[in-house]
């Protein structure tokens, strides 16, 4: 295929085309022939990069999850106080959860997890668990210097606090997004996140 010969990075072309097809059509309704046509490569080229459609699907979900969580790993951990960091972290996390691509990915993973339970576990490890661990480590670290807490917080307790904070942040906002209900105004979301941060710090 001429288009295939001229494409410098077939792997990116395949994953880009596959992500568009999987998010639009779902796993079962998407064929490798469709992906190959959209990517401008041959079906054999896809097999040279991925063992089968399931392997390609898992790679796409891992890449999308990684991209969507990048903002949560770029927090200014040293210059701001813990409350400010929690608010920034919460705003970024909620924006990520409500991003159309994130909602599509959530639907895709939930729909496929019954057939591929390891996919659901992989998505959790790369997304929610990673955020909980990183936020928990930050809470424990800051508490040792008296930032936001009257006394140091043990690591396991800090992890629980991080999970509770993310649970509060998600609230019913993600459910409304998944159901196509009108989103909460941006100003109200900012106030909501600040309230969650204050509740965490007061309750700890």
KAZITA-V550526 format. One record per pair of residues at least 24 apart in sequence whose C-alpha atoms are under 10 Angstrom apart, sorted by the first residue. I is the first residue (numbers start at 1). J is the second residue. If there is no record, write none. Layout:
i = (I | I)
j = (J | J)
This chain:
i = (1 | 1 | 1 | 2 | 2 | 3 | 3 | 3 | 3 | 4 | 4 | 4 | 4 | 4 | 4 | 5 | 5 | 6 | 7 | 7 | 7 | 10 | 10 | 10 | 10 | 10 | 10 | 11 | 11 | 11 | 11 | 11 | 11 | 11 | 12 | 13 | 13 | 13 | 13 | 13 | 14 | 14 | 14 | 14 | 14 | 14 | 14 | 14 | 14 | 14 | 15 | 15 | 15 | 15 | 15 | 15 | 15 | 15 | 15 | 16 | 17 | 18 | 18 | 18 | 18 | 18 | 19 | 19 | 19 | 19 | 19 | 19 | 19 | 19 | 20 | 22 | 22 | 22 | 22 | 22 | 22 | 23 | 23 | 23 | 23 | 23 | 23 | 23 | 23 | 23 | 23 | 24 | 24 | 25 | 26 | 26 | 26 | 26 | 26 | 26 | 26 | 26 | 27 | 27 | 27 | 27 | 27 | 27 | 27 | 28 | 28 | 32 | 54 | 54 | 57 | 57 | 57 | 58 | 58 | 58 | 58 | 58 | 58 | 58 | 59 | 60 | 61 | 61 | 61 | 61 | 61 | 61 | 61 | 61 | 61 | 62 | 62 | 62 | 62 | 62 | 62 | 63 | 64 | 64 | 64 | 64 | 65 | 65 | 65 | 65 | 65 | 65 | 65 | 65 | 65 | 65 | 65 | 66 | 66 | 66 | 67 | 67 | 68 | 68 | 68 | 68 | 68 | 68 | 68 | 68 | 68 | 69 | 69 | 69 | 69 | 69 | 69 | 69 | 69 | 69 | 70 | 71 | 71 | 72 | 72 | 72 | 72 | 72 | 72 | 73 | 73 | 73 | 73 | 77 | 77 | 78 | 81 | 81 | 81 | 82 | 82 | 82 | 82 | 82 | 82 | 82 | 82 | 82 | 82 | 83 | 83 | 83 | 83 | 83 | 83 | 83 | 84 | 84 | 85 | 85 | 85 | 85 | 86 | 86 | 86 | 86 | 86 | 86 | 86 | 86 | 86 | 86 | 86 | 86 | 87 | 87 | 87 | 87 | 87 | 87 | 87 | 87 | 87 | 87 | 88 | 88 | 88 | 88 | 89 | 89 | 89 | 89 | 89 | 89 | 90 | 90 | 90 | 90 | 90 | 90 | 90 | 90 | 90 | 90 | 90 | 90 | 91 | 91 | 91 | 91 | 91 | 91 | 91 | 93 | 93 | 93 | 93 | 93 | 94 | 94 | 94 | 94 | 94 | 94 | 94 | 94 | 94 | 95 | 95 | 95 | 95 | 96 | 97 | 97 | 97 | 97 | 97 | 97 | 97 | 98 | 98 | 98 | 98 | 98 | 98 | 98 | 98 | 99 | 99 | 100 | 100 | 102 | 102 | 103 | 103 | 103 | 103 | 103 | 104 | 106 | 106 | 107 | 128 | 128 | 129 | 129 | 131 | 131 | 131 | 131 | 132 | 132 | 132 | 132 | 132 | 132 | 132 | 132 | 132 | 133 | 133 | 133 | 133 | 133 | 134 | 134 | 135 | 135 | 135 | 135 | 135 | 135 | 136 | 136 | 136 | 136 | 136 | 137 | 138 | 147 | 148 | 148 | 148 | 148 | 148 | 149 | 149 | 149 | 149 | 150 | 150 | 151 | 153 | 157 | 158 | 161 | 161 | 161 | 161 | 162 | 164 | 164 | 165 | 165 | 165 | 165 | 165 | 165 | 166 | 167 | 168 | 168 | 168 | 168 | 168 | 168 | 168 | 169 | 169 | 169 | 169 | 169)
j = (40 | 41 | 42 | 40 | 41 | 39 | 40 | 41 | 42 | 36 | 39 | 40 | 41 | 42 | 45 | 40 | 41 | 40 | 39 | 40 | 41 | 39 | 40 | 41 | 45 | 46 | 49 | 39 | 41 | 45 | 46 | 48 | 49 | 50 | 39 | 38 | 39 | 40 | 41 | 46 | 38 | 39 | 40 | 41 | 45 | 46 | 49 | 50 | 56 | 60 | 39 | 46 | 49 | 56 | 57 | 59 | 60 | 61 | 63 | 60 | 60 | 53 | 56 | 57 | 59 | 60 | 56 | 57 | 59 | 60 | 61 | 63 | 64 | 105 | 60 | 57 | 60 | 61 | 104 | 105 | 108 | 60 | 61 | 101 | 103 | 104 | 105 | 106 | 107 | 108 | 109 | 104 | 108 | 108 | 57 | 104 | 105 | 107 | 108 | 109 | 111 | 112 | 53 | 54 | 57 | 108 | 109 | 111 | 112 | 53 | 112 | 56 | 116 | 119 | 109 | 112 | 119 | 109 | 116 | 118 | 119 | 120 | 122 | 123 | 119 | 105 | 105 | 106 | 108 | 109 | 119 | 120 | 122 | 123 | 126 | 119 | 122 | 123 | 125 | 126 | 127 | 126 | 101 | 102 | 105 | 123 | 101 | 102 | 105 | 106 | 122 | 123 | 124 | 125 | 126 | 127 | 128 | 123 | 126 | 127 | 96 | 102 | 93 | 95 | 96 | 97 | 99 | 101 | 102 | 105 | 127 | 93 | 96 | 97 | 102 | 126 | 127 | 128 | 130 | 131 | 96 | 95 | 96 | 96 | 127 | 130 | 131 | 134 | 135 | 130 | 131 | 134 | 135 | 138 | 142 | 142 | 142 | 147 | 148 | 138 | 139 | 142 | 143 | 146 | 147 | 148 | 149 | 197 | 201 | 147 | 148 | 194 | 197 | 198 | 200 | 201 | 194 | 197 | 135 | 138 | 139 | 197 | 135 | 138 | 139 | 162 | 165 | 193 | 194 | 196 | 197 | 198 | 200 | 201 | 169 | 190 | 191 | 192 | 193 | 194 | 195 | 196 | 197 | 198 | 190 | 193 | 194 | 197 | 131 | 135 | 166 | 169 | 193 | 197 | 165 | 166 | 168 | 169 | 170 | 189 | 190 | 192 | 193 | 194 | 196 | 197 | 169 | 189 | 190 | 191 | 192 | 193 | 194 | 131 | 166 | 169 | 170 | 193 | 166 | 169 | 170 | 171 | 173 | 174 | 189 | 190 | 193 | 170 | 174 | 186 | 189 | 174 | 169 | 170 | 173 | 174 | 175 | 177 | 178 | 170 | 173 | 174 | 175 | 176 | 177 | 178 | 183 | 174 | 177 | 177 | 178 | 174 | 178 | 174 | 175 | 177 | 178 | 179 | 178 | 174 | 178 | 178 | 163 | 166 | 159 | 163 | 159 | 162 | 163 | 166 | 158 | 159 | 160 | 161 | 162 | 163 | 164 | 165 | 166 | 158 | 159 | 160 | 162 | 163 | 159 | 162 | 159 | 161 | 162 | 163 | 165 | 166 | 160 | 161 | 162 | 163 | 165 | 162 | 162 | 201 | 198 | 200 | 201 | 202 | 204 | 201 | 202 | 203 | 204 | 201 | 204 | 204 | 204 | 204 | 204 | 200 | 201 | 203 | 204 | 200 | 196 | 200 | 193 | 196 | 197 | 199 | 200 | 201 | 196 | 196 | 192 | 193 | 195 | 196 | 197 | 199 | 200 | 193 | 194 | 195 | 196 | 197)
